[in-house]
């Protein structure tokens, strides 16, 4: 069972200040909800609080059709691997009209800070002496600290990458004045993520500490090392390709000893979740019979959506919020025809709602007849029975192949070409073994030497259409001087429509705007101004 399949205290976490209120002794009425200072009386209750922090990810990756949808558009469309079936997503694909009032920008910002707040609340709560006394399992207090530091660092990493000057909120907010925080500066937020991850890696257990029958998906020490590789590599790119940061990424990578590459398609198959390649996943699930994707997902009572949304890849009616996403011509042209990864990335047939391989697949007539296949390949996907909207197939957020290719970059940039070549050829060799019939393909062949271009090309193929990777790569490679996005045309970005609609401005669009709601309510942010180029 996935750890946070059933979480009941989300409302408590969001309204952590509930504990400052009290009931009059004159009222002989029992409170309708438990107070904060009464809830965390047992170890099990504490673990439910930890689970609520993990469960906040459902507010990002779930369908949430009645609450503006998830954050898929802003994580998928910018870049050159994914496009949209119409030109109506111009702000996040062509950068036309992207501004601080953009709904997707606001959603990403809000959901990340909601998760941070839950983490800050729990970090403070478990430090209280009365709560500490509730622990019965030796070492679990420190492990819980490591889990929450890891989850919060994941949010800090995202905020720094996309917004840069987002306020660094690392303490529980109890008053309105405490919510008025200044913008972070320079590498401050990314540095905080790194600092916390270095500690988390020492607190978290090995993966086999968690019973697979009840605790699947909880962070372990190598989860923190994997995210450290991502953070150090990102900092290296923005820090003039810093050899020191690249070396720190290598040090974190070399502490990952239990992960291995599996069949490529198994990384997107509900039957192989939390496999040997996984370092961290959103643990998607759904109700036994039916979820209601139109209800607010704050886990109050039985309402809400705990699954993942992948119908942006399909023509299922439930994707009316997002429309249909597909591969760019640039991505389709990049694959060698015999590369086994190709058919698991896009293919010329539709998936039915439940991924049933016995149901004949109709031809796909969009995007030059190619449909995105990751997470919706027939026989490898599983949607809930009622509406068929919510998928129980985990979103793989950190997988070993991503980390190995980042390590290849770090090795190359520190002069260790042999190690860099080994890492990229490991990925290519795994690709050759990922055929449907168990044979070994001739393609892609091993490289005999490695360049930065080779690594960038391999990341394009291996990680295509995986949320939040490609646009991060492109922007940070630009910062490092490996590419020059100011010379890229609409065609370079795989934009399928009138080039006159493509309005990328460098450096403006290298960051998203700070949401207008934050600018309106936080005078310190307003005084500092929005990100460059945005009003």
Number of C-alpha atoms within 10 A of each C-alpha: 14 17 22 25 19 18 22 19 20 22 14 22 24 16 14 21 16 15 14 10 9 9 10 8 7 6 7 8 9 8 9 6 9 14 17 17 14 9 16 21 15 14 18 13 14 22 17 19 27 25 22 27 26 25 26 24 22 25 28 23 23 27 33 26 21 13 15 14 24 25 25 20 21 22 21 24 25 23 25 25 26 24 28 26 15 12 15 11 18 19 20 23 27 26 17 16 13 19 19 21 14 17 15 21 23 18 20 21 21 17 19 20 20 17 25 27 23 26 30 20 24 22 21 12 20 22 12 10 9 13 19 17 12 17 18 12 8 8 12 16 20 15 20 22 21 27 30 25 27 30 23 28 28 22 22 27 22 21 22 23 23 23 20 24 25 24 23 20 21 16 15 20 16 12 9 7 9 11 15 17 15 18 22 18 14 11 16 18 27 27 18 17 25 26 14 20 28 20 15 29 27 16 22 26 21 14 18 9 11 16 13 15 9 12 15 20 25 27 27 25 24 26 26 32 27 28 29 30 28 22 24 25 27 26 23 25 23 18 16 11 22 18 18 14 21 26 20 18 29 23 15 22 23 13 13 18 8 10 15 14 20 19 18 22 22 19 23 23 22 21 15 18 22 23 16 15 23 24 27 24 21 26 27 27 26 23 20 9 9 16 23 21 24 16 15 16 25 24 22 14 11 13 17 22 30 34 30 29 32 26 26 21 25 22 19 18 13 20 19 13 17 20 20 21 24 25 27 23 20 16 21 19 9 15 19 13 13 14 20 24 25 19 20 21 27 22 19 19 19 25 29 22 22 20 19 16 13 8 11 11 15 11 14 17 12 16 20 13 14 22 29 28 28 21 29 29 27 21 16 21 25 24 25 20 17 13 15 18 30 30 28 22 28 27 25 20 16 18 24 22 24 20 23 22 23 28 27 27 29 31 22 20 19 18 11 13 18 14 17 26 23 18 22 24 22 16 22 20 19 19 26 23 21 21 20 12 7 10 10 15 16 14 18 20 13 16 13 9 12 19 16 14 12 15 19 19 13 19 20 19 19 20 16 21 28 18 19 20 18 23 20 19 17 20 24 22 20 17 21 19 14 15 16 14 20 11 8 11 14 19 15 12 22 19 24 17 17 9 12 9 15 19 18 20 13 13 13 13 20 22 20 23 25 27 22 18 12 19 17 10 12 18 14 15 21 16 11 12 15 21 19 13 13 15 11
